[in-house]
Amino acid sequence: MTTTNMPDTDSLARLIAIVGDANAITDTAAQAPFLTEWRDRYRGKTPVVLKPGTVREVSEILKLANHEKIGVVTQAGNTGLVGGQIARPAGTDIVLSVARLNQLRTLDANNRHMVVEAGVTLANAQEHARNAGLEFPLRIASEGSACVGGAVATNAGGVHVVAHGSMRNLTLGLEVVLANGEVWDGLRALKKDNTGYDLKDLIVGSEGTLGVVTAAALKLVTPPVSVATALLGASTLDDVAILFARLSRHLGANLTAFEFMSDQALSFVTDAIPNTRLPFGKLCPWTVLIEISSGRSPDDADLMLEQALCDETVLSCLRESAIATSDTMAQSFWKLRETISEAQKHGGGSIKHDISVPIGQIAKFIPAANARVTKLCPGARPCPFGHFGDGNIHYNISQPEDGNKDAFLAHWEEMQTVVHDLVREFDGSISAEHGIGIMKRDALKRTKSPAELAMMQSIKQALDPNGILNPGKVL
Ligand SMILES: Cc1cc2nc3c(=O)[nH]c(=O)nc-3n(C[C@H](O)[C@H](O)[C@H](O)COP(=O)(O)OP(=O)(O)OC[C@H]3O[C@@H](n4cnc5c(N)ncnc54)[C@H](O)[C@@H]3O)c2cc1C
């Protein structure tokens, strides 16, 4: 394993000179927002936060850091949930923020793609697309802060993956600065490119360990003309699975969201979040939020929804249903889904897992996981929800009611091991959308095969032989 060096006074001065004093943060208080993350699980330390304004400056920083073997932690919006963007507590890594690389470079409306820089927030990327009459369909709750560079580096997912895929599917090309400072211009907007190894796909999801993304060519889609939203109540997960199979067969790519929520998740929301309530009287064991989009006519999505809900098999799986009759009502349905994480905080401590299993196995996985975690910690309250249509479960567990938060959180490692072992038994993934970072680094070692780990190590060694890029993360 390679080790990195603490930058000496001379290297630090040269690094700062690349971006200029105004774009280098050495004051500890001013550095604070770059050194803690959203859940406050990881805190870092750094001699300097550098904010380059050009690709050339990024290249010069990496050239110098590589020569002096200084660790570089790239950061975009700092919304990552696995600690990947946080400098190590030893205080030796420099932080490279891409926030100033925030320009729309080109947008080709006819061929539906745009090139944006890594520091453009996802919300701004969506706005650029909207301004051209198009849509950038990646939708995640952190989109106001999360940026294109971070989304590429974590292969971000979200609620529309079921129809449009994750960031990997939306990325056509990349511009990346390699560990030695070389700039790889791979900003091609090609749909087909069979010229050997797919270097773009290697960088997508690499979490800042193989290169610094400075810009991306992104795919855009035609926005829907009509959207229909509904909440469906079901008694069992088997019924939810049948609903998904049936609705996706009827609706194909028009089914743009299929999110599921447990009764525990929804009762946290309605108890804690103002102005939230269920459109049907009684809470069902499982609630599904579906969204249907159509590019054909203003009433087409509603018609498709009505037809789909008349299907006999669908009807046999439904306990309740409510169709949004206005945008406000649709937003109130989405609010139920999008405020679960916030609401869960009111239930005390929670241990979270972002996992995926084959869709057909969700109905078996959740009861099996519930049995194991409640055996480990009697009274613990499983609160699963997530992107059913992608097999992605946010398998969160809240502490027992009236229990002690610290005593519950002391189960963190043990509970993660129990859940991840079960995920492995189901041929699933221990990280469906948040990545590995520091949080799941050891779990990765336990759950990937030796052959997979060796391939990953070889790639890292080839692209970053001095191990300067996000040291200690992922591998
Ligand atoms: C409320 C909330 C909701 C969320 N919902 C979702 C969701 O639905 N789906 C989902 O997938 N994620 C979700 N996330 C996680 C997070 O928003 C995503 O992982 C996002 O893609 C991170 O983007 P960022 O710009 O904040 O990256 P950062 O947090 O800054 O960095 C994340 C990782 O990417 C690396 N990185 C950042 N920029 C670059 C770059 N330019 N080049 C190379 N490496 C880079 C970092 O080193 C780090 O390893 C959520 C987070 C929050 C707080």
The ligand as a Gaussian input file, in Angstrom:
#p B3LYP/6-31G(d) Opt

LIG

0 1
 C      -30.808000      14.392000       1.346000
 C      -29.964000      13.538000       0.434000
 C      -30.598000      12.741000      -0.504000
 C      -29.845000      11.938000      -1.355000
 N      -30.490000      11.176000      -2.278000
 C      -29.779000      10.431000      -3.135000
 C      -30.438000       9.633000      -4.122000
 O      -31.655000       9.567000      -4.215000
 N      -29.655000       8.941000      -4.976000
 C      -28.293000       8.968000      -4.915000
 O      -27.637000       8.316000      -5.729000
 N      -27.661000       9.678000      -3.977000
 C      -28.350000      10.411000      -3.092000
 N      -27.702000      11.147000      -2.145000
 C      -26.225000      11.085000      -2.058000
 C      -25.483000      12.217000      -2.810000
 O      -26.284000      13.355000      -2.988000
 C      -24.975000      11.715000      -4.144000
 O      -24.012000      10.708000      -3.922000
 C      -24.346000      12.808000      -5.031000
 O      -24.111000      12.260000      -6.299000
 C      -23.055000      13.361000      -4.483000
 O      -22.741000      14.527000      -5.232000
 P      -21.839000      15.691000      -4.611000
 O      -21.625000      16.674000      -5.684000
 O      -22.410000      16.198000      -3.362000
 O      -20.489000      14.894000      -4.337000
 P      -19.537000      14.950000      -3.069000
 O      -20.293000      14.606000      -1.848000
 O      -18.776000      16.206000      -3.040000
 O      -18.546000      13.752000      -3.416000
 C      -18.987000      12.425000      -3.453000
 C      -17.855000      11.517000      -3.972000
 O      -17.514000      11.865000      -5.309000
 C      -16.150000      12.289000      -5.397000
 N      -16.134000      13.450000      -6.303000
 C      -16.842000      14.609000      -6.180000
 N      -16.612000      15.405000      -7.228000
 C      -15.743000      14.751000      -8.022000
 C      -15.128000      15.065000      -9.265000
 N      -15.354000      16.224000      -9.874000
 N      -14.268000      14.175000      -9.801000
 C      -14.003000      12.995000      -9.186000
 N      -14.559000      12.650000      -8.002000
 C      -15.429000      13.513000      -7.444000
 C      -15.746000      12.626000      -3.980000
 O      -14.348000      12.475000      -3.812000
 C      -16.562000      11.639000      -3.173000
 O      -15.923000      10.391000      -3.171000
 C      -28.425000      11.946000      -1.258000
 C      -27.809000      12.747000      -0.318000
 C      -28.555000      13.541000       0.526000
 C      -27.845000      14.409000       1.517000

